Amino acid sequence: MIKKCIFPVGGYGTRFLPATKALAKEMLPIVNKPLVQYGVEEALSAGLTEVGFITGRGKRAIADHFDISYELEHQISGTGKEQYLDSIRKVMKGCIFSFTRQAEMKGLGHAILTGRTLTGMEPFGVVLADDLCLQEDNTQANVLEQMVKVFNQFRCSIVAVMEVPEDEIHKYGVIKGEELKDGLYKVSDMVEKPSKEEAPSNLAIIGRYILTPDIFSIIEKTPPGKGGEIQLTDALLQQAKDGCVIAYKFKGNRFDCGSVEGFVEATNYVYENLYLKGLA
């Protein structure tokens, strides 16, 4: 069983300046919970209870959030406000947390490689907290739960994909593959942030992965790619050529909370569809 999940949270969040000048972007709240807590809750529901964070400077609030605040607990103990801590207490009770620091921001591939000390030589999940993935209700399997089932069938790296419009394709890594059955593709090509003319399909990779540990040795040999960064997409393409990578078109809603527009859209959705119904 997959037990480990890592969260690359070292980025600067420049699209949300000045709010992120002193605040980790992953701590921005969607209604009443920070983005990163939604991601950890998703991992916990999928059985990934060993959670690792690849952090950077100015990210201490993330560690504090998943720890006990004795003064706060004392102040609200026995009051009606104590119920507001139920969700984070559940996460803290269910998960084991570990942290390492990415000294330089050299791309997602480099962040994953930095996380090797947290995962060891085991398969592991990866969640990019900027991508908020939600189900219509609590009875549906979340995206990581769906991907774990796919991994248990194929035992190789899995990437989550979704169809995106042509005018947005340049924002994503894009896959080409043979459709094995509805929503499942054996990847044959990947391109990082292509133009719409260069894109091999309209299936874009979003921030959910399950990776096998051989990805580390591949990343070590991967030269800097687009933007001078070590791209995870390039390493996954090599892994696909050497063996197998499966792309899975997941079921659920995904919000790009790395953009102001997506963040506002996610906030409105959670408030109207989850918070008012007592589901968030």
N, C-alpha and C positions, 0 to 999 in steps of 0.2 A: 504493500500500500504506500501511496505517496503521503508523506507527512510534512514535508518542508515547503515553505513558500517564501520567496524573497520580494521585497519592495524597494526598487531603486528610487530613493527620495532625496537625492543630492542636488537636484536642479535648482536654479535660481528663481524660476517663476516670473520672468521679466514681463510677460504679457499682463501681469496683474500689479505692476508697480503703480503707485507707491505702496500699495497694501502689503506687498511681499518684501519690502525693504528690510523689515525686522521680523516678519512672520513667515513661517514655512508655508508654501502654497498648499501643501497637503493638509494643513490645518484649517484652511478656509472652510467655513461651515455650509453645508447644504441643509438649510433650515436649522436643525438642532444638533447635528453631528458633523464632525470634520470629515472631509473626503476620505482620508486614510482609514478612518474607522469603518466606513462602508466596505472598503476593500478587505480589511481584516475579518469583518463579519462574513464576507463571502468565502474567504479561505477557510474559516472555522466551520462553516456549514458544509463545506466540501471535504472535511476531515483533515485539512492541512493545519495542524495545530502548532507546529514549530515555525514561528514567524521570524524572519530576519530582515533587518532594515539596512540598506546601504545609504548612509547619510553623508552630510557634508557640513560645512560651517553654517551656523545659524539655525540648526535643525533640532536643538535640544528639546523644544516643545513637544516633539513627537514622542520622545522617550518619556517625558513627564506625563503625557496624556495616558500612556499605558502603564502608569504606576499609581500607587496610592498617594493621595494628597491628604495627609493626616489632619491638617488644620481645617480644610474644607469639610472633610468627613465629620469632624467634631462639631463644626458650626451648624450643620444641617441634620445631624443625627436626631431621629425621632420626630422630624417635621415632615410636612407633605412634600417638601422639595427633595427628599431623599430618593423618591421614585425616579427622579431624573437621572440618577446614576445607574439605574438597573442595566441598561444596555452595555455600558462600558465595564461594569463589574462582571457581566457574563463573559465578555471577551477576555478580560484579565484572568478570570478563573479557568477558561478553556484553553488558553494559549501559553506557550513559553516563548519569550521574546529575546532576541539577541541583536547586536548592533556591530557594524563595522563602518569605517569612514572611507569614502572615495576622495582622495587628496586632490585630484584634478578631474574636471568634467571633460572626459574624452569620448563621450558617446555611450549609448545603451550597451553596446557590446563590452566596453571597458567596465561599466558598472556591474554587469553580470559576472564578469571575470573576478572583480573585486569581491563578489559574494561567495566565491568558492569556499572560503574559510567557514562560511555559515552552513553550507549544504553538504560538504563532503562529496563523496562519489555516489550520490543517490539521485534519482530523478526528482525534480522539484518544480513547483509552480512559480510563475512570475506574474505579479500584478502591478500595472502602472496606475496609480491612484487617480491620475488625471482622467482616465476613462472610467466613468461611473456606469456600471452595468446593473440594471434592475429588472426584476420580473414583475408581471402584472399583479401577482399576489404571492403570499407566502407558501402556497402549495406547489408552486413551480420550481423545478431545479434551477439553481443559478448557473451562471456561465461556467465557473470552475467545476461545479458538480457535473455538468454535461461533459466537460473536457476530460475529467478523470475517467468517466465511463469509456470515452473514445481511447484514451491512453491504455486502459486495461485490455482493450481489444487489440490494439496495434503495437503497443510497447515501444513507441518511438516518439520523437518530439512532435508536439501538437501546437498549432497556432490558430487563434480565433480570427475569423474573417467575416466581413460584411460587405454587401454591395454599396458602393458610393457613387454619387453623380460624377460625370466627366469633369466638371469644373472644380471638383474637390480632390481629384485623384492625385494631384501633385503633393498633397500633404502626407501621404501614407507610403508604406511599403506595400507593394502589390504582387500578388502571386499568379502564376499560371500553373495549371495542373490537370491531370486526368480525373474526371469525376468517377469515383468508385461506386457511389450511390448518392441518393439525394442529400446534398449538403456536406459531403465528404470528398476531398480531393487529394490525390497524391501529387505533391508539389514537384514540378520540373523546372520552374524558373521563379525568381524573385527579383524585383527591381525596387530600389529605395527612391521614393519621391520622384517618379517619372513624370514627364509631361503627358498630356492625354494622348499624344501621338505615339509615345514610346510605351505606354502602359500595356502589358500583356493581357489584362482583363480589367474588370471593374471590381474585383475582389480584393479589398484592402485589409491589411493586418491591423488589428486593434490591440490594446494593451493587456492581453491575456495569453500566456504561454504555459505549456508544460514542456520542460527540457530534460533531455537525458544528459548525464554527466560528461559524455565525450565532447559536448559543446565547448568545454573549457579549453581543451587542447586545440580545437579548431580556432577559437577566438585568438589564442596566443599567436597563431600563424596568420591571422587576418590583418592585412595592411589597412591603414586609414582609408576610408572611402569618401562618400559625399560629405562635404563640409569639413573635411579633415578629421572626422571622427571615426572611431572603430564601430562599424555598424553591425548590429546583431543580424540584420537581414543578410549581409554578406556571409556571415558564418553559417546561418541556417541554409543558405543556398548550397554551400559546400557540403553541409551535412546531408542535404537532400540528394546531392550527386553521389555521395559516398554510400548512402544507405537509404533512409526514408524519412520524410517529414510529411505529416498530414495536416491539411488545412480543414478547419471545421467551421461551417457557417452556423453560428450559434442562434439560439432562440432567446429573445429578450430585447430590452431597450438599452441602448448605449448613448451616453452623453459625453461630448468632448468638453470636459470641464477645464481643460488647459486654455480654452478661449473664453472670453467674457460672455459671448453670446450663448455658448453651450452651458456655461455655469448658470446663467440666469434661467435658461430653459430647464435645466435639471432642478433648480430650486423650485420653480413653479410646479413642475411635475410632481416632485416629492411632496410638496405642501398640499396639493389638490388631491393626489391619488393615494398617498400613504399616510402623511402626518394627520390629516383631518379624520382619517379612518382608524387611527390608532395603530398603524402598521409600521411606523418609523419612529 
